[in-house]
Structure formats: structure tokens, C-alpha cells
Amino acid sequence: MNATLTDKEFVQFQSLIYEQVGITLDTPKKSLLTSRLGKRLRELELPSYQAYFDRVSGKGGEDELVQLVDLVSTNKTDFFREPVHFDFLREQVLAEIASTRFLRIWSSASSSGEEPYTIAMTLHDAIPDCSQWDIKILASDISTRVLAKAASGIYDDERVTQLPQEVVRRHFLRGKGEQTGKLKVRKHLSEMIAFRRVNLMAPAFPIKTPLDIIFCRNVMIYFDRPTQASLVGKFYRYLRPGGFLFIGHSESLQWVEHQFDYIKPTIYQKPFE
Ligand SMILES: C[S@@+](CC[C@H](N)C(=O)[O-])C[C@H]1O[C@@H](n2cnc3c(N)ncnc32)[C@H](O)[C@@H]1O
């Protein structure tokens, strides 16, 4: 195979990715797409980028679309990434809702699971009678690959080197034998979380109970302003009055029309009625 990605094909991929996933691929990304897709073409033994486009955009192309998204987006994440949100959850939100013992949280671009497991660790460590509470964390992503990794709860032990040893002991099991060097999240955390594939571009989400908090961190940066505005409007509908939206540290709603109250950088609240 000696295919080149023509400008016309690049534009086709740009619109497909924008329409289906909301991600805006600008022109400098053409060479990145060429090299990443080239590898995928070889794996699938396809003769050209056009043949790949036809497959991914045609009937039954959904699964391949997930692969394509993995090629163009980053899944970078960490345990306790951007800790201000976990501090806010512990110090502000829990104090307010302690009498209800009821909590619904959505980690809406959860990647390989570090974010929802960090939420679960924070709750477990902050609430003495946590098992008596009605807590549900929905963790979702568009990528089935990262969701499978998240649901397995298995990580290389380098992933937790920055965490205090007692936190690691409390929340992870160390692998033995063939699993040496691996850690598995303990059951008290995984029981709190349901993993599901959700595309943030969908017109509606599979959520019935109004949410206390939505984490949408480090994904909106890939979306253009109209897409961000529409997503933030949907989040607003799924939160309870007084519920919070947490976004990533390089993101802002400053240029996006929305109805949230600004609390502090990256933290927004739906007003009480
Ligand atoms: C950089 S990771 C962010 C992970 C985590 N929220 C954090 O801040 O550490 C971005 C994730 O967004 C997901 N993503 C991209 N477009 C999406 C979409 N349209 N719907 C749902 N998830 C999407 C990607 O698959 C990726 O796992």
C-alpha cells in the first residue's frame, strides 16, 4: 500500500469526525491523521484512505468509528488529576448534602477510569458511613477501548507512584505471580461505579435521576464553541438545581453562552430555583 491522504479525503474525515464526535481537526492535524490512519489501513489491509473512509462512514461503521476516535483524540488522564475538584467535593458538596446520604455523579469523559476511581476514593475516605449512603457514579466515554480498561480496574503500579502508600493499600490489591507490577482497584470502589459508552454529541443521555455533579474535564477543549455551548446546555438539564459542573483547567465557559453561576475557575453551579 502506498496511499496518500488527499485534501478532499482529509475534508471528508474532518466533517465525519466533527459530525459524529464533535472534535474539530484543524489542517495542521493532516499529517498526524495521515500517519495514524496509515497504520490502521495496513492493519485492515485496505488499499486507500478513501476505502477506509467508506468503511467507517458506511453501514456498520460504528465500531470502526470508535477506533478512529482513539486515533485522533488523547486519553491522557491520571489519578487525582486537578485535585481542586476532589477537595471541593469533599469540603463543600459533601457538607451540603450530608443529611440526604444520596449522591449521583457523572464522570462524562472518564477515559481509562482514573477520574471515576478518584471520585470513589475521595468519597470513601471522606464519608465514615459511606456504605450506608446511596451513591452512584456513572463513568462514560466514547471509546470502548478505554472503557474496557476502566472497567477492568487494573493498572500498572507506576500509575500510582504519586499517591501516598496508605491510600494505595486501602484502595488497591497488589498483583502476585504473573500479575506482579499490576494493581487492581478494590471492590468497595468498583461497586460504586457503572461504566457505559456515551457519546457527548448524542441529543440525550441515559440518565434519569438529576445529578449532583458532572465532571467534564479535558475533552471540551477539542470541541468548537457551538458544540461546547450545546453540550453545556445539555449538562444543565441533567443537573439538579444547586448541582455542579467541573471542567478541565485549560478550559473555560467564558466565551460560551450558558446559565450556570460561576463559583471559581473550572467550577460552575446550576442556580437553585
Ligand atoms: C483527555 S481524556 C480526559 C480524561 C479525564 N476526564 C481527565 O480529565 O483526566 C478525553 C476523553 O474524552 C473522550 N471523548 C472524546 N470525544 C468524546 C465524545 N464525543 N463523547 C464522549 N467522550 C469523548 C476520549 O475518548 C478521551 O478518553
The ligand as an SDF file (V2000), in Angstrom:
LIG
                    3D

 27 29  0  0  0  0  0  0  0  0999 V2000
   -8.0060   13.6230   27.7460 C   0  0  0  0  0  0  0  0  0  0  0  0
   -9.2430   12.4460   28.1580 S   0  0  0  0  0  0  0  0  0  0  0  0
   -9.8780   13.1560   29.6620 C   0  0  0  0  0  0  0  0  0  0  0  0
   -9.9520   12.1660   30.7970 C   0  0  0  0  0  0  0  0  0  0  0  0
  -10.3870   12.7420   32.1610 C   0  0  0  0  0  0  0  0  0  0  0  0
  -11.6570   13.4240   32.0650 N   0  0  0  0  0  0  0  0  0  0  0  0
   -9.3330   13.6760   32.7090 C   0  0  0  0  0  0  0  0  0  0  0  0
   -9.5150   14.8930   32.7010 O   0  0  0  0  0  0  0  0  0  0  0  0
   -8.2770   13.1940   33.1450 O   0  0  0  0  0  0  0  0  0  0  0  0
  -10.5120   12.8330   26.9600 C   0  0  0  0  0  0  0  0  0  0  0  0
  -11.5120   11.6770   26.7420 C   0  0  0  0  0  0  0  0  0  0  0  0
  -12.6390   12.1890   26.0310 O   0  0  0  0  0  0  0  0  0  0  0  0
  -13.1500   11.1440   25.2220 C   0  0  0  0  0  0  0  0  0  0  0  0
  -14.0120   11.7290   24.1810 N   0  0  0  0  0  0  0  0  0  0  0  0
  -13.6630   12.4250   23.0710 C   0  0  0  0  0  0  0  0  0  0  0  0
  -14.7550   12.7800   22.3670 N   0  0  0  0  0  0  0  0  0  0  0  0
  -15.8210   12.3030   23.0610 C   0  0  0  0  0  0  0  0  0  0  0  0
  -17.2230   12.3520   22.8470 C   0  0  0  0  0  0  0  0  0  0  0  0
  -17.7570   12.9390   21.7740 N   0  0  0  0  0  0  0  0  0  0  0  0
  -18.0390   11.7440   23.7600 N   0  0  0  0  0  0  0  0  0  0  0  0
  -17.5220   11.1210   24.8470 C   0  0  0  0  0  0  0  0  0  0  0  0
  -16.1950   11.0540   25.1010 N   0  0  0  0  0  0  0  0  0  0  0  0
  -15.3610   11.6440   24.2170 C   0  0  0  0  0  0  0  0  0  0  0  0
  -11.8980   10.4740   24.6750 C   0  0  0  0  0  0  0  0  0  0  0  0
  -12.1760    9.1600   24.2430 O   0  0  0  0  0  0  0  0  0  0  0  0
  -10.9660   10.5370   25.9130 C   0  0  0  0  0  0  0  0  0  0  0  0
  -10.9970    9.3410   26.6580 O   0  0  0  0  0  0  0  0  0  0  0  0
  1  2  1  0
  2  3  1  0
  2 10  1  0
  3  4  1  0
  4  5  1  0
  5  6  1  0
  5  7  1  0
  7  8  2  0
  7  9  1  0
 10 11  1  0
 11 12  1  0
 11 26  1  0
 12 13  1  0
 13 14  1  0
 13 24  1  0
 14 15  1  0
 14 23  1  0
 15 16  2  0
 16 17  1  0
 17 18  1  0
 17 23  2  0
 18 19  1  0
 18 20  2  0
 20 21  1  0
 21 22  2  0
 22 23  1  0
 24 25  1  0
 24 26  1  0
 26 27  1  0
M  CHG  2   2   1   9  -1
M  END
$$$$
